[in-house]
């Protein structure tokens, strides 16, 4: 008989993928939505892995997805406020003087 290996939690993989996408899409402020999604999925996946008794693996994937989600969220918020700041600079420069 063969030994069945640990299977990787699918939520950990999804957290990693969405965390990467949240960083890439933070330029268009999608990191604000995708970042917390990745972080929550990574957190839930780490809980599931720790309570599985060794049946589930992928704790590192879940942790990296959680961290990337947080970074994507912060980058998305930074991009949002950066666009607001640049928009205010453009409005003050372009306004006509009487």
N, CA, C and O atoms as CSV, one atom per row, in Angstrom:
chain,resi,resn,atom,element,x,y,z
A,1,UNK,N,N,0.826,-1.186,0.000
A,1,UNK,CA,C,0.000,0.000,0.000
A,1,UNK,C,C,0.864,1.240,0.000
A,1,UNK,O,O,1.919,1.290,0.633
A,2,UNK,N,N,0.395,2.239,-0.722
A,2,UNK,CA,C,1.121,3.494,-0.800
A,2,UNK,C,C,0.630,4.478,0.240
A,2,UNK,O,O,-0.456,4.347,0.804
A,3,UNK,N,N,1.456,5.447,0.463
A,3,UNK,CA,C,1.120,6.490,1.424
A,3,UNK,C,C,0.526,7.674,0.673
A,3,UNK,O,O,1.094,8.153,-0.308
A,4,UNK,N,N,-0.616,8.133,1.142
A,4,UNK,CA,C,-1.246,9.314,0.546
A,4,UNK,C,C,-0.593,10.548,1.153
A,4,UNK,O,O,-0.606,10.729,2.370
A,5,UNK,N,N,-0.025,11.390,0.306
A,5,UNK,CA,C,0.674,12.587,0.781
A,5,UNK,C,C,-0.282,13.680,1.207
A,5,UNK,O,O,-1.496,13.604,1.020
A,6,UNK,N,N,0.316,14.685,1.782
A,6,UNK,CA,C,-0.454,15.855,2.199
A,6,UNK,C,C,-0.984,16.559,0.965
A,6,UNK,O,O,-0.272,16.708,-0.027
A,7,UNK,N,N,-2.225,16.987,1.027
A,7,UNK,CA,C,-2.732,17.766,-0.100
A,7,UNK,C,C,-2.730,19.240,0.300
A,7,UNK,O,O,-2.966,19.603,1.452
A,8,UNK,N,N,-2.456,20.059,-0.692
A,8,UNK,CA,C,-2.378,21.503,-0.466
A,8,UNK,C,C,-3.781,22.077,-0.421
A,8,UNK,O,O,-4.622,21.756,-1.261
A,9,UNK,N,N,-4.025,22.918,0.557
A,9,UNK,CA,C,-5.329,23.559,0.691
A,9,UNK,C,C,-5.561,24.486,-0.494
A,9,UNK,O,O,-4.717,25.328,-0.801
A,10,UNK,N,N,-6.683,24.336,-1.148
A,10,UNK,CA,C,-7.010,25.165,-2.309
A,10,UNK,C,C,-7.173,26.631,-1.961
A,10,UNK,O,O,-6.892,27.504,-2.782
A,11,UNK,N,N,-7.621,26.902,-0.758
A,11,UNK,CA,C,-7.782,28.291,-0.324
A,11,UNK,C,C,-6.421,28.976,-0.189
A,11,UNK,O,O,-6.312,30.184,-0.399
A,12,UNK,N,N,-5.391,28.212,0.158
A,12,UNK,CA,C,-4.043,28.772,0.248
A,12,UNK,C,C,-3.545,29.181,-1.134
A,12,UNK,O,O,-2.944,30.243,-1.295
A,13,UNK,N,N,-3.795,28.340,-2.121
A,13,UNK,CA,C,-3.389,28.654,-3.487
A,13,UNK,C,C,-4.162,29.869,-3.994
A,13,UNK,O,O,-3.583,30.764,-4.609
A,14,UNK,N,N,-5.457,29.899,-3.739
A,14,UNK,CA,C,-6.280,31.039,-4.173
A,14,UNK,C,C,-5.818,32.324,-3.502
A,14,UNK,O,O,-5.789,33.377,-4.140
A,15,UNK,N,N,-5.458,32.253,-2.230
A,15,UNK,CA,C,-4.967,33.424,-1.515
A,15,UNK,C,C,-3.689,33.946,-2.150
A,15,UNK,O,O,-3.525,35.156,-2.311
A,16,UNK,N,N,-2.785,33.046,-2.512
A,16,UNK,CA,C,-1.533,33.449,-3.147
A,16,UNK,C,C,-1.791,34.104,-4.497
A,16,UNK,O,O,-1.221,35.152,-4.797
A,17,UNK,N,N,-2.641,33.496,-5.309
A,17,UNK,CA,C,-2.918,34.027,-6.648
A,17,UNK,C,C,-3.588,35.405,-6.554
A,17,UNK,O,O,-3.198,36.334,-7.261
A,18,UNK,N,N,-4.581,35.533,-5.696
A,18,UNK,CA,C,-5.276,36.821,-5.565
A,18,UNK,C,C,-4.361,37.863,-4.925
A,18,UNK,O,O,-4.474,39.050,-5.232
A,19,UNK,N,N,-3.465,37.442,-4.045
A,19,UNK,CA,C,-2.496,38.379,-3.473
A,19,UNK,C,C,-1.573,38.939,-4.539
A,19,UNK,O,O,-1.273,40.132,-4.533
A,20,UNK,N,N,-1.118,38.090,-5.455
A,20,UNK,CA,C,-0.268,38.559,-6.555
A,20,UNK,C,C,-1.054,39.509,-7.452
A,20,UNK,O,O,-0.546,40.561,-7.840
A,21,UNK,N,N,-2.278,39.146,-7.779
A,21,UNK,CA,C,-3.108,39.990,-8.637
A,21,UNK,C,C,-3.396,41.330,-7.958
A,21,UNK,O,O,-3.468,42.362,-8.625
A,22,UNK,N,N,-3.562,41.314,-6.628
A,22,UNK,CA,C,-3.858,42.571,-5.926
A,22,UNK,C,C,-2.689,43.545,-6.019
A,22,UNK,O,O,-2.900,44.756,-6.097
A,23,UNK,N,N,-1.467,43.035,-6.012
A,23,UNK,CA,C,-0.308,43.921,-6.151
A,23,UNK,C,C,-0.217,44.453,-7.575
A,23,UNK,O,O,0.026,45.641,-7.784
A,24,UNK,N,N,-0.413,43.569,-8.560
A,24,UNK,CA,C,-0.334,43.988,-9.958
A,24,UNK,C,C,-1.424,45.006,-10.274
A,24,UNK,O,O,-1.174,45.976,-10.990
A,25,UNK,N,N,-2.625,44.797,-9.750
A,25,UNK,CA,C,-3.763,45.673,-10.059
A,25,UNK,C,C,-3.911,46.838,-9.089
A,25,UNK,O,O,-4.893,47.576,-9.158
A,26,UNK,N,N,-2.955,47.011,-8.190
A,26,UNK,CA,C,-3.064,48.134,-7.260
A,26,UNK,C,C,-2.874,49.465,-7.979
A,26,UNK,O,O,-3.245,50.513,-7.451
A,27,UNK,N,N,-2.303,49.431,-9.170
A,27,UNK,CA,C,-2.124,50.655,-9.951
A,27,UNK,C,C,-3.481,51.257,-10.297
A,27,UNK,O,O,-3.627,52.478,-10.338
A,28,UNK,N,N,-4.470,50.408,-10.546
A,28,UNK,CA,C,-5.818,50.904,-10.868
A,28,UNK,C,C,-6.743,50.775,-9.665
A,28,UNK,O,O,-7.961,50.695,-9.821
A,29,UNK,N,N,-6.172,50.755,-8.474
A,29,UNK,CA,C,-6.890,50.750,-7.191
A,29,UNK,C,C,-7.703,49.484,-6.931
A,29,UNK,O,O,-8.544,49.480,-6.032
A,30,UNK,N,N,-7.477,48.410,-7.689
A,30,UNK,CA,C,-8.179,47.164,-7.393
A,30,UNK,C,C,-7.592,46.452,-6.177
A,30,UNK,O,O,-8.210,45.532,-5.641
A,31,UNK,N,N,-6.419,46.864,-5.745
A,31,UNK,CA,C,-5.830,46.293,-4.548
A,31,UNK,C,C,-6.655,46.560,-3.304
A,31,UNK,O,O,-6.557,45.834,-2.315
A,32,UNK,N,N,-7.472,47.610,-3.358
A,32,UNK,CA,C,-8.326,47.945,-2.220
A,32,UNK,C,C,-9.350,46.842,-1.980
A,32,UNK,O,O,-9.729,46.586,-0.837
A,33,UNK,N,N,-9.797,46.190,-3.045
A,33,UNK,CA,C,-10.783,45.116,-2.918
A,33,UNK,C,C,-10.099,43.751,-2.847
A,33,UNK,O,O,-10.457,42.915,-2.017
A,34,UNK,N,N,-9.118,43.529,-3.716
A,34,UNK,CA,C,-8.481,42.218,-3.803
A,34,UNK,C,C,-7.537,41.934,-2.630
A,34,UNK,O,O,-7.384,40.784,-2.219
A,35,UNK,N,N,-6.907,42.979,-2.096
A,35,UNK,CA,C,-5.977,42.788,-0.986
A,35,UNK,C,C,-6.623,42.175,0.249
A,35,UNK,O,O,-6.148,41.153,0.744
A,36,UNK,N,N,-7.701,42.778,0.759
A,36,UNK,CA,C,-8.356,42.164,1.915
A,36,UNK,C,C,-8.923,40.782,1.615
A,36,UNK,O,O,-8.967,39.925,2.498
A,37,UNK,N,N,-9.358,40.558,0.374
A,37,UNK,CA,C,-9.859,39.233,0.006
A,37,UNK,C,C,-8.757,38.196,0.144
A,37,UNK,O,O,-8.975,37.127,0.714
A,38,UNK,N,N,-7.580,38.505,-0.373
A,38,UNK,CA,C,-6.449,37.582,-0.269
A,38,UNK,C,C,-6.023,37.384,1.186
A,38,UNK,O,O,-5.709,36.268,1.600
A,39,UNK,N,N,-6.014,38.462,1.952
A,39,UNK,CA,C,-5.596,38.373,3.351
A,39,UNK,C,C,-6.571,37.516,4.161
A,39,UNK,O,O,-6.151,36.695,4.976
A,40,UNK,N,N,-7.859,37.707,3.939
A,40,UNK,CA,C,-8.860,36.918,4.671
A,40,UNK,C,C,-8.780,35.454,4.275
A,40,UNK,O,O,-8.849,34.573,5.133
A,41,UNK,N,N,-8.634,35.185,2.978
A,41,UNK,CA,C,-8.531,33.791,2.538
A,41,UNK,C,C,-7.269,33.135,3.083
A,41,UNK,O,O,-7.293,31.963,3.461
A,42,UNK,N,N,-6.162,33.883,3.128
A,42,UNK,CA,C,-4.934,33.346,3.707
A,42,UNK,C,C,-5.083,33.049,5.182
A,42,UNK,O,O,-4.592,32.030,5.668
A,43,UNK,N,N,-5.759,33.932,5.896
A,43,UNK,CA,C,-5.975,33.724,7.330
A,43,UNK,C,C,-6.849,32.492,7.573
A,43,UNK,O,O,-6.533,31.657,8.421
A,44,UNK,N,N,-7.944,32.385,6.827
A,44,UNK,CA,C,-8.839,31.228,6.983
A,44,UNK,C,C,-8.113,29.937,6.615
A,44,UNK,O,O,-8.270,28.916,7.285
A,45,UNK,N,N,-7.319,29.991,5.550
A,45,UNK,CA,C,-6.582,28.800,5.133
A,45,UNK,C,C,-5.580,28.368,6.199
A,45,UNK,O,O,-5.437,27.173,6.458
A,46,UNK,N,N,-4.889,29.313,6.815
A,46,UNK,CA,C,-3.942,28.951,7.878
A,46,UNK,C,C,-4.662,28.301,9.058
A,46,UNK,O,O,-4.137,27.377,9.679
A,47,UNK,N,N,-5.869,28.787,9.366
A,47,UNK,CA,C,-6.655,28.169,10.432
A,47,UNK,C,C,-7.039,26.741,10.065
A,47,UNK,O,O,-6.937,25.834,10.891
A,48,UNK,N,N,-7.481,26.542,8.824
A,48,UNK,CA,C,-7.880,25.210,8.372
A,48,UNK,C,C,-6.707,24.251,8.375
A,48,UNK,O,O,-6.857,23.087,8.747
A,49,UNK,N,N,-5.533,24.730,7.962
A,49,UNK,CA,C,-4.346,23.880,7.919
A,49,UNK,C,C,-3.919,23.488,9.323
A,49,UNK,O,O,-3.549,22.339,9.562
A,50,UNK,N,N,-3.968,24.433,10.253
A,50,UNK,CA,C,-3.525,24.128,11.615
A,50,UNK,C,C,-4.480,23.182,12.337
A,50,UNK,O,O,-4.054,22.439,13.221
A,51,UNK,N,N,-5.757,23.195,11.979
A,51,UNK,CA,C,-6.711,22.299,12.638
A,51,UNK,C,C,-6.923,20.991,11.881
A,51,UNK,O,O,-7.712,20.151,12.315
A,52,UNK,N,N,-6.229,20.803,10.750
A,52,UNK,CA,C,-6.446,19.585,9.959
A,52,UNK,C,C,-5.672,18.390,10.494
A,52,UNK,O,O,-5.899,17.265,10.050
A,53,UNK,N,N,-4.785,18.604,11.416
A,53,UNK,CA,C,-4.020,17.497,11.967
A,53,UNK,C,C,-3.000,16.930,11.001
A,53,UNK,O,O,-2.671,15.746,11.082
A,54,UNK,N,N,-2.498,17.734,10.097
A,54,UNK,CA,C,-1.486,17.289,9.157
A,54,UNK,C,C,-2.037,16.806,7.833
A,54,UNK,O,O,-1.264,16.448,6.945
A,55,UNK,N,N,-3.345,16.784,7.673
A,55,UNK,CA,C,-3.932,16.320,6.415
A,55,UNK,C,C,-3.808,17.359,5.311
A,55,UNK,O,O,-3.753,17.011,4.132
A,56,UNK,N,N,-3.765,18.638,5.688
A,56,UNK,CA,C,-3.657,19.713,4.712
A,56,UNK,C,C,-2.294,20.375,4.821
A,56,UNK,O,O,-1.741,20.523,5.910
A,57,UNK,N,N,-1.763,20.770,3.667
A,57,UNK,CA,C,-0.509,21.499,3.619
A,57,UNK,C,C,-0.742,22.845,2.954
A,57,UNK,O,O,-1.868,23.189,2.595
A,58,UNK,N,N,0.338,23.600,2.796
A,58,UNK,CA,C,0.246,24.889,2.128
A,58,UNK,C,C,0.229,26.064,3.069
A,58,UNK,O,O,-0.226,27.146,2.700
A,59,UNK,N,N,0.713,25.877,4.273
A,59,UNK,CA,C,0.737,26.973,5.234
A,59,UNK,C,C,1.591,28.140,4.778
A,59,UNK,O,O,1.258,29.298,5.028
A,60,UNK,N,N,2.700,27.831,4.103
A,60,UNK,CA,C,3.560,28.894,3.596
A,60,UNK,C,C,2.868,29.660,2.477
A,60,UNK,O,O,2.974,30.884,2.406
A,61,UNK,N,N,2.162,28.952,1.604
A,61,UNK,CA,C,1.415,29.618,0.536
A,61,UNK,C,C,0.371,30.553,1.123
A,61,UNK,O,O,0.195,31.675,0.648
A,62,UNK,N,N,-0.312,30.095,2.145
A,62,UNK,CA,C,-1.340,30.914,2.782
A,62,UNK,C,C,-0.729,32.154,3.429
A,62,UNK,O,O,-1.291,33.246,3.339
A,63,UNK,N,N,0.413,31.988,4.074
A,63,UNK,CA,C,1.074,33.116,4.720
A,63,UNK,C,C,1.544,34.144,3.689
A,63,UNK,O,O,1.382,35.348,3.882
A,64,UNK,N,N,2.125,33.658,2.598
A,64,UNK,CA,C,2.581,34.572,1.542
A,64,UNK,C,C,1.384,35.283,0.910
A,64,UNK,O,O,1.462,36.478,0.623
A,65,UNK,N,N,0.291,34.575,0.693
A,65,UNK,CA,C,-0.916,35.205,0.159
A,65,UNK,C,C,-1.462,36.259,1.092
A,65,UNK,O,O,-1.908,37.316,0.645
A,66,UNK,N,N,-1.434,35.984,2.389
A,66,UNK,CA,C,-1.892,36.954,3.384
A,66,UNK,C,C,-1.031,38.217,3.346
A,66,UNK,O,O,-1.555,39.330,3.364
A,67,UNK,N,N,0.289,38.041,3.295
A,67,UNK,CA,C,1.209,39.184,3.275
A,67,UNK,C,C,1.058,39.977,1.982
A,67,UNK,O,O,1.024,41.208,2.005
A,68,UNK,N,N,0.968,39.268,0.843
A,68,UNK,CA,C,0.801,39.962,-0.431
A,68,UNK,C,C,-0.532,40.712,-0.485
A,68,UNK,O,O,-0.619,41.784,-1.084
A,69,UNK,N,N,-1.561,40.154,0.137
A,69,UNK,CA,C,-2.846,40.842,0.197
A,69,UNK,C,C,-2.758,42.140,0.966
A,69,UNK,O,O,-3.339,43.147,0.563
A,70,UNK,N,N,-2.035,42.123,2.069
A,70,UNK,CA,C,-1.860,43.340,2.857
A,70,UNK,C,C,-1.063,44.373,2.065
A,70,UNK,O,O,-1.402,45.556,2.052
A,71,UNK,N,N,-0.001,43.914,1.406
A,71,UNK,CA,C,0.811,44.834,0.593
A,71,UNK,C,C,-0.016,45.395,-0.563
A,71,UNK,O,O,0.073,46.585,-0.865
A,72,UNK,N,N,-0.816,44.552,-1.209
A,72,UNK,CA,C,-1.664,45.013,-2.310
A,72,UNK,C,C,-2.685,46.034,-1.850
A,72,UNK,O,O,-2.963,47.001,-2.559
A,73,UNK,N,N,-3.250,45.823,-0.656
A,73,UNK,CA,C,-4.211,46.784,-0.112
A,73,UNK,C,C,-3.550,48.129,0.151
A,73,UNK,O,O,-4.085,49.175,-0.218
A,74,UNK,N,N,-2.386,48.099,0.790
A,74,UNK,CA,C,-1.683,49.351,1.106
A,74,UNK,C,C,-1.280,50.067,-0.183
A,74,UNK,O,O,-1.390,51.290,-0.273
A,75,UNK,N,N,-0.812,49.310,-1.181
A,75,UNK,CA,C,-0.434,49.921,-2.452
A,75,UNK,C,C,-1.656,50.499,-3.166
A,75,UNK,O,O,-1.564,51.565,-3.776
A,76,UNK,N,N,-2.786,49.821,-3.100
A,76,UNK,CA,C,-4.010,50.335,-3.721
A,76,UNK,C,C,-4.495,51.610,-3.067
A,76,UNK,O,O,-4.912,52.542,-3.754
A,77,UNK,N,N,-4.445,51.661,-1.743
A,77,UNK,CA,C,-4.834,52.883,-1.028
A,77,UNK,C,C,-3.859,54.011,-1.357
A,77,UNK,O,O,-4.273,55.155,-1.548
A,78,UNK,N,N,-2.565,53.690,-1.424
A,78,UNK,CA,C,-1.576,54.700,-1.800
A,78,UNK,C,C,-1.812,55.235,-3.200
A,78,UNK,O,O,-1.702,56.438,-3.437
A,79,UNK,N,N,-2.139,54.342,-4.133
A,79,UNK,CA,C,-2.427,54.778,-5.502
A,79,UNK,C,C,-3.675,55.649,-5.535
A,79,UNK,O,O,-3.719,56.643,-6.258
A,80,UNK,N,N,-4.684,55.284,-4.759
A,80,UNK,CA,C,-5.919,56.066,-4.708
A,80,UNK,C,C,-5.642,57.492,-4.254
A,80,UNK,O,O,-6.060,58.453,-4.900
A,81,UNK,N,N,-4.928,57.620,-3.127
A,81,UNK,CA,C,-4.634,58.961,-2.617
A,81,UNK,C,C,-3.648,59.695,-3.513
A,81,UNK,O,O,-3.684,60.922,-3.603
A,82,UNK,N,N,-2.769,58.952,-4.176
A,82,UNK,CA,C,-1.860,59.574,-5.144
A,82,UNK,C,C,-2.621,60.169,-6.308
A,82,UNK,O,O,-2.308,61.273,-6.754
A,83,UNK,N,N,-3.621,59.452,-6.809
A,83,UNK,CA,C,-4.441,59.981,-7.908
A,83,UNK,C,C,-5.234,61.208,-7.462
A,83,UNK,O,O,-5.396,62.164,-8.221
A,84,UNK,N,N,-5.720,61.170,-6.234
A,84,UNK,CA,C,-6.450,62.343,-5.715
A,84,UNK,C,C,-5.509,63.544,-5.613
A,84,UNK,O,O,-5.872,64.660,-5.984
A,85,UNK,N,N,-4.314,63.306,-5.115
A,85,UNK,CA,C,-3.340,64.390,-4.981
A,85,UNK,C,C,-2.961,64.948,-6.349
A,85,UNK,O,O,-2.932,66.165,-6.532
A,86,UNK,N,N,-2.671,64.077,-7.304
A,86,UNK,CA,C,-2.321,64.542,-8.647
A,86,UNK,C,C,-3.479,65.264,-9.309
A,86,UNK,O,O,-3.274,66.226,-10.049
A,87,UNK,N,N,-4.700,64.803,-9.047
A,87,UNK,CA,C,-5.870,65.494,-9.585
A,87,UNK,C,C,-6.025,66.879,-9.002
A,87,UNK,O,O,-6.414,67.805,-9.712
A,88,UNK,N,N,-5.732,67.042,-7.728
A,88,UNK,CA,C,-5.839,68.369,-7.123
A,88,UNK,C,C,-4.753,69.298,-7.651
A,88,UNK,O,O,-4.981,70.501,-7.778
A,89,UNK,N,N,-3.580,68.761,-7.960
A,89,UNK,CA,C,-2.531,69.598,-8.549
A,89,UNK,C,C,-2.927,70.059,-9.951
A,89,UNK,O,O,-2.692,71.207,-10.328
A,90,UNK,N,N,-3.526,69.158,-10.710
A,90,UNK,CA,C,-3.955,69.521,-12.064
A,90,UNK,C,C,-5.069,70.556,-12.032
A,90,UNK,O,O,-5.122,71.421,-12.907
A,91,UNK,N,N,-5.958,70.493,-11.051
A,91,UNK,CA,C,-7.044,71.465,-10.969
A,91,UNK,C,C,-6.550,72.844,-10.598
A,91,UNK,O,O,-7.074,73.838,-11.100
A,92,UNK,N,N,-5.561,72.931,-9.736
A,92,UNK,CA,C,-5.068,74.242,-9.332
A,92,UNK,C,C,-4.222,74.881,-10.428
A,92,UNK,O,O,-4.220,76.104,-10.570
A,93,UNK,N,N,-3.517,74.087,-11.190
A,93,UNK,CA,C,-2.678,74.620,-12.245
A,93,UNK,C,C,-3.522,75.045,-13.444
A,93,UNK,O,O,-3.225,76.058,-14.077
A,94,UNK,N,N,-4.565,74.290,-13.761
A,94,UNK,CA,C,-5.343,74.531,-14.965
A,94,UNK,C,C,-6.444,75.569,-14.775
A,94,UNK,O,O,-7.093,75.948,-15.750
A,95,UNK,N,N,-6.674,76.038,-13.555
A,95,UNK,CA,C,-7.774,76.982,-13.374
A,95,UNK,C,C,-7.376,78.351,-13.928
A,95,UNK,O,O,-6.283,78.846,-13.654
A,96,UNK,N,N,-8.265,78.950,-14.702
A,96,UNK,CA,C,-7.943,80.257,-15.313
A,96,UNK,C,C,-7.989,81.380,-14.275
A,96,UNK,O,O,-8.748,81.324,-13.307
A,97,UNK,N,N,-7.186,82.365,-14.493
A,97,UNK,CA,C,-7.190,83.535,-13.603
A,97,UNK,C,C,-7.966,84.668,-14.282
A,97,UNK,O,O,-7.865,84.836,-15.497
A,98,UNK,N,N,-8.723,85.432,-13.533
A,98,UNK,CA,C,-9.524,86.508,-14.132
A,98,UNK,C,C,-8.710,87.689,-14.566
A,98,UNK,O,O,-9.259,88.660,-15.085
